[in-house]
């Protein structure tokens, strides 16, 4: 089961036993995408 929910400037994806936090940042003329995941307990 995978799903996502949005918060201001962030999108969280829950997949399996991990939660992924995707962050979009505007840096000058390009967009930086960072993804961080944590194990769910």
Backbone as JSON Lines, residues from 0, in Angstrom:
{"i":0,"aa":"X","n":[0.84,-1.2,0.0],"ca":[0.0,0.0,0.0],"c":[0.87,1.24,0.0]}
{"i":1,"aa":"X","n":[0.64,2.08,-0.98],"ca":[1.41,3.33,-1.06],"c":[0.45,4.5,-1.17]}
{"i":2,"aa":"X","n":[0.77,5.55,-0.47],"ca":[-0.04,6.74,-0.58],"c":[0.8,7.96,-0.25]}
{"i":3,"aa":"X","n":[0.27,9.12,-0.57],"ca":[1.0,10.36,-0.34],"c":[0.05,11.43,0.17]}
{"i":4,"aa":"X","n":[0.59,12.31,0.98],"ca":[-0.2,13.47,1.4],"c":[0.71,14.68,1.38]}
{"i":5,"aa":"X","n":[0.1,15.81,1.09],"ca":[0.88,17.02,0.9],"c":[0.75,17.96,2.09]}
{"i":6,"aa":"X","n":[1.86,18.57,2.43],"ca":[1.91,19.63,3.42],"c":[2.61,20.8,2.74]}
{"i":7,"aa":"X","n":[2.55,21.99,3.31],"ca":[3.2,23.13,2.68],"c":[4.65,22.84,2.31]}
{"i":8,"aa":"X","n":[4.96,22.89,1.02],"ca":[6.31,22.73,0.49],"c":[6.89,21.33,0.66]}
{"i":9,"aa":"X","n":[6.07,20.39,1.1],"ca":[6.61,19.04,1.27],"c":[5.57,18.0,0.86]}
{"i":10,"aa":"X","n":[6.05,16.88,0.41],"ca":[5.17,15.75,0.1],"c":[5.72,14.52,0.8]}
{"i":11,"aa":"X","n":[4.86,13.83,1.5],"ca":[5.27,12.63,2.21],"c":[4.71,11.4,1.52]}
{"i":12,"aa":"X","n":[5.58,10.43,1.3],"ca":[5.14,9.18,0.7],"c":[5.36,8.05,1.7]}
{"i":13,"aa":"X","n":[4.31,7.3,1.93],"ca":[4.45,6.13,2.79],"c":[4.48,4.9,1.9]}
{"i":14,"aa":"X","n":[5.56,4.16,1.98],"ca":[5.69,2.97,1.15],"c":[6.29,1.85,1.98]}
{"i":15,"aa":"X","n":[5.52,0.79,2.16],"ca":[6.01,-0.31,2.97],"c":[6.25,0.15,4.39]}
{"i":16,"aa":"X","n":[7.48,-0.04,4.86],"ca":[7.81,0.31,6.24],"c":[8.61,1.6,6.31]}
{"i":17,"aa":"X","n":[8.6,2.37,5.22],"ca":[9.4,3.59,5.21],"c":[8.52,4.79,4.89]}
{"i":18,"aa":"X","n":[8.9,5.92,5.42],"ca":[8.22,7.17,5.08],"c":[9.24,8.07,4.38]}
{"i":19,"aa":"X","n":[8.87,8.51,3.2],"ca":[9.76,9.35,2.41],"c":[9.29,10.79,2.46]}
{"i":20,"aa":"X","n":[10.25,11.69,2.69],"ca":[9.92,13.11,2.68],"c":[10.6,13.75,1.48]}
{"i":21,"aa":"X","n":[9.8,14.25,0.56],"ca":[10.37,14.91,-0.61],"c":[10.26,16.41,-0.44]}
{"i":22,"aa":"X","n":[11.36,17.08,-0.69],"ca":[11.41,18.53,-0.53],"c":[11.84,19.18,-1.84]}
{"i":23,"aa":"X","n":[11.07,20.16,-2.27],"ca":[11.44,20.92,-3.45],"c":[11.9,22.3,-3.01]}
{"i":24,"aa":"X","n":[13.07,22.69,-3.48],"ca":[13.58,24.01,-3.14],"c":[14.0,24.72,-4.42]}
{"i":25,"aa":"X","n":[13.68,25.98,-4.48],"ca":[14.08,26.77,-5.64],"c":[15.39,27.47,-5.34]}
{"i":26,"aa":"X","n":[16.4,27.1,-6.09],"ca":[17.73,27.69,-5.88],"c":[18.15,28.38,-7.17]}
{"i":27,"aa":"X","n":[17.97,29.68,-7.21],"ca":[18.35,30.4,-8.41],"c":[17.44,30.03,-9.56]}
{"i":28,"aa":"X","n":[18.0,29.46,-10.6],"ca":[17.23,29.14,-11.8],"c":[16.94,27.65,-11.9]}
{"i":29,"aa":"X","n":[17.23,26.9,-10.85],"ca":[16.95,25.47,-10.91],"c":[16.24,25.01,-9.65]}
{"i":30,"aa":"X","n":[15.69,23.82,-9.71],"ca":[14.95,23.26,-8.59],"c":[15.76,22.11,-7.99]}
{"i":31,"aa":"X","n":[15.9,22.12,-6.69],"ca":[16.62,21.04,-6.0],"c":[15.6,20.13,-5.32]}
{"i":32,"aa":"X","n":[15.72,18.85,-5.6],"ca":[14.81,17.87,-4.99],"c":[15.6,17.01,-4.01]}
{"i":33,"aa":"X","n":[15.12,16.98,-2.78],"ca":[15.78,16.14,-1.78],"c":[14.78,15.12,-1.26]}
{"i":34,"aa":"X","n":[15.24,13.92,-1.06],"ca":[14.39,12.85,-0.55],"c":[15.03,12.23,0.67]}
{"i":35,"aa":"X","n":[14.26,12.16,1.73],"ca":[14.75,11.56,2.97],"c":[13.75,10.51,3.43]}
{"i":36,"aa":"X","n":[14.26,9.37,3.82],"ca":[13.35,8.34,4.3],"c":[13.73,7.89,5.7]}
{"i":37,"aa":"X","n":[12.7,7.49,6.44],"ca":[12.92,6.96,7.79],"c":[12.13,5.68,7.94]}
{"i":38,"aa":"X","n":[12.68,4.76,8.7],"ca":[11.96,3.52,8.97],"c":[10.8,3.82,9.91]}
{"i":39,"aa":"X","n":[9.67,3.2,9.63],"ca":[8.52,3.36,10.51],"c":[8.56,2.28,11.59]}
{"i":40,"aa":"X","n":[8.28,2.7,12.8],"ca":[8.31,1.74,13.91],"c":[6.9,1.53,14.45]}
